[in-house]
């Protein structure tokens, strides 16, 4: 009887620990690069295929969050067909209970017209017009959403989740952000000193993995401004993900508090497969293992972008301290 009691107690204790996250050290974040080539017609199933693969492998990956670096669309049309296709693709994650956060690219706004060239009118005003996107991706779709800069819009938003025994916060920041949005993001970081912060924005690193110094000619502040005034100022900002240019790239920078900031660009503009970059984070051993997988061909992408980052320090939840 005593042995049975101890067995049942141990089993229940293990279940409790599992649900609380204390037994969990490794988990995965998936980052989808610019996928605008995948939704040009109804016959292209690459977007849905990627989403279904993520849903099917949610448990095996211990997938906690999916991020998109922007340019989900290529352009808008009167029937909003590309938005419809994207929305149906993300419905797979909705049904699987997988939270996601999205950065808006220039092609996800009114800045581009059919065919992909600049839309008529003031290009900066058009860049900030996200009305169609907001209709298809209302705030109610985002399971981890904690706050937004502007009511009803996720272009500048923050999302929280727990994984690896730690607290995490994702800030989705608009492309070539306005100063007031950067100030909002700073306040969000200051309000979450014990969270590990991830920034996702469409343009940050260029094709040579340097921090981009241009605002694209029609944005507001450059990525260099955002780095100087937001990213490097806070000791708990750990990761930056972006797209927009190039294929893949990586760099690190030191923050103003001695912390290391790990920055990744993934773009690809793939015309044949559906790449997704996976980040397996091990909070106990202080490592990030990253690789790119293409579900449509069931193969890892052979582009020499798979590697492991070691000696990563994380912010320990509840203490404000860092841990490896």
N, C-alpha and C positions, 0 to 999 in steps of 0.2 A: 504493500500500500504506500509506504514511504517512497519507494523508488518510483512508483507511478506518479505520485504527487510531484516529485522533483523533476521527472521527465516533462510532465505537463507544464509545470511552472517555467522550466527552461525554454520550452517551446513557445509559450506565451510571451516570455521576456524577449526572446529573439524576434518574434513578430513585432512587438512594440518598438524595439530598437530599429528594426528595419523600416517601419513606417515613420519613425522620427528622424531618420537619416543618419543616426549615429554609427551604423555599420557600413555606411556608404563612403568610400573614398574616391572611387572613379566614376565619372559621368561624362556625357558627351554633349557638346553644342554643335549643331549643324549650321553652316553658313552657306547660303545659296548665292552664287555670283549672278551678275546681270543675265537674266533669262529671257530677254525680250525677243530672241529669235525662235522661241519655242511655242509662241502663241499666235502665229501669223495666220494659221488656218485650223479648222476643226480636226483635220486628219493627223495633226502633229500631237502625239500623246506623251511627249517627253516630260512635260511639267507634271502631269498627273502620275506618270510612272515614277518620277522622283519622290513625289509626296507619298505615294502608296508604299514605296520601299522604306521610307522613313517611318511610316505608320507600322508597317509589318515588323520592323526591326527596333521599335521603340524600347522593348524590354531588353533585348540583347545589347543594345548600345547604352542602355540607361540614359536615354535621350531626354534632356531636361528643357531644352530651348532650341527653337529654330529661328535664325536670323536671315534676313534678305538685305543685300547691300544696295538695292535699287535698280531702276530700269527693268521693272517687271513687264511693262508695256513697251511697245515700239512707238506707237502713236494712237491717238483716239480717232474714232469714226462716229458718224451719227448714230449707229446702232450699238456703240460701245462694246463691240465684239471681243476685243482683246481684254477688256476689263471683265467681261463675262467669263472668258476662259480662265483667267487668273483666279477669279472668285471661286469657280468650281474646283480648281486645283487645290486651293487652300481649304475648301470644305473637307477634304480628306483629313487634314490635320485637325480641323475642328471636331470631326467625329471621333478621332483617335484621342482627343483630349490633350493634344500637344500644343503648348503655348508658343507663340511666335511674336516677333517684333520686326517691323519693316522700316527701312530707310527709303525715302522717296528719291528717285533719280529725276533728271530733267525730262526724261521721256514719260514719266508718270504724272506729269503736270500739263498745263495748257501751253507750255513753252514750245512744243513741237506740233506740227500739223501732219496730216496724212502724207506719208512718204518719208517722214523723218526730218524734214528741214524746219527752220524756225517759223513759228506761227506769226501772222501779222499782228501789229500792235506793239506795245511796250514789252520788251522781252523780260525785264525784271518783274513787272506786274504779272505777266503770264506764268513766270516760274513759280510765283506764290499762289497761283490759282489751282487748287487741288480739289475742286468741287466734285468732279466725276469720281476720282479716287475715294473721296470721303463717303460717297454714296455706296460704293461697293465694299468698302472696308470701314464700316462704322466702328466706333469705339467699343461697342458691345461684342465684337468678335474677338477681342484681345483678352485672353484669360488671365494674363499676368499683369495687366495694366494697373498702374498705381496713380498716374497723373498725366495731364497734358498741359501744354502751354496755352492752347486755344481750344475752347469748348467744341467738341464734336470732331476734332482733327487729331490724327496720330502722327502727323509729320514731325512734330516735336513732342515726344512722349517719353515716359519712364515706366519700366516694367521690372517687377521684383520676383525672385524665386529663390528657393533653397536647394542646395546641392553640395555634395561632398562635405556635409556638416557645416557649411558656411552660408552666409547671406550674399546674394548677388543682385546687382541692379544694372539694367540695360537702359541707356539713354539713346533714343533715336533722334538724331539731329538733322534738321533740314539741310539740303545742299547749299553750300556757300552761305552759311547762316547769317541772318541779320543780328546786329549787336544785342538787341533785346532778347533774342532766343538764346544767345550765348550766356547772357546774364541769368536767364531762367535756369539753364543747365548748371551753372555754377551754384545756384541756390539749391538745386536738387542734390548735388554732390555734398554740399555742406550739411544738408539735412540727413545724410546717410553716411556718417563717418566710419561705420563699422561694416559697410558693404563693400564687396569687391566690384568695382565699376567697369562696365564694358560700354564703349562708345561705338555706335554703328552709324555711319554717314556715307553718302554716295561717293564723294570725292575727298580723299585725304592724302594718300601716297600717289605719286605719278608712276609712269611705266618703268622708271629706273629705281623705284623704291625710295625716292627722296620725298620729303614733305612738300606738297604742291604749294606754290607761292601765288598762283593766279586764282581769281574768282570766276574763271571761265569767260570773262568779258561781259557777263550780264547777271552775275550773282551779287552778293554783298561782300562778306568777309571771306578771305582766302583760308584754306586749311592751315597755312602757317600762322595766321592770326588766331585760329581756333586752338592750335597747339600751344601758342604762347600765352593765351589768355584763359584757357580752360584746362587742356589735357595735362600740361606739365606742372600746373599749380597745386595739384592735390595728390597726396600720398597714396590714396586708395584707388586711383585710376590705374587699371592693369592692362586692359586690352582695347585695341582700336581695330575695327573691321571696316573695309571700304571696297569699292569696285571702280567703275567708270572707265578705267584705262588699263592697257597692258593685258597680261595674262595672269601672272601671279608674282608676288613679291613680299618681302619681309624685312623689317628693320626693328631695332630697339633704340630707345632713347632713355636718358635719365630724367626723372621728374625732379621737381624742386625740393622734394623731401627725401631724396636718395633712392626712391623706388624706381624699378625698371618698368618701362612701358613697352608692351609687345604689340607691334603694328603689322597688320596683314592686309594686302590687297589681293582680291580674287575677282577676275572679270571674265576672261575667256571669250565672250561673244561666240559661243560654240554653235556651229551650224549642223553638227552631227550627233553629239551626245548630250547628256544632261548632268554635268558635273556638280557635285556638292562637296564642299570642304568640311571635313569632320575634325573636331578638336576633342580629344580625350584628355580630360583634366584629372590629374591625380593629386588631390589636396594633401594626402599623407606624405607622399614622396616628393612633392614640389616639382611636378613635371607637366608638360603639355606635349602630347603626341598628336601630330596632325598629318592628314593625308587627304587626297581627293579621290572620290569614288564616283563612277558613272553607272548608275543603275540600269540604264537602257542597254548597255553591253555587258553588264555584270563584271566589270573590271575596274581596278584601280587605275587612275590616270598616270601614265608613265611620263611625267614631265619634270622629274627630279625635284618635286616640291614636297616630298614626304620627309619629315624629320622630327626629332624630339628636342624640346627645350627643357633643360634641367635647371635645378637650383632656383626655381620660381618661388617667391615669397607671396603668401596670401594674407589678407586681413582676416584675423580670427574673429568670428562672430562673438559679440558680447564683451570683447576686451579692448577693441581698438588697436590691438597689437598685430604684428605680422608673424606668420609661421611658415615653415618650409615643410 
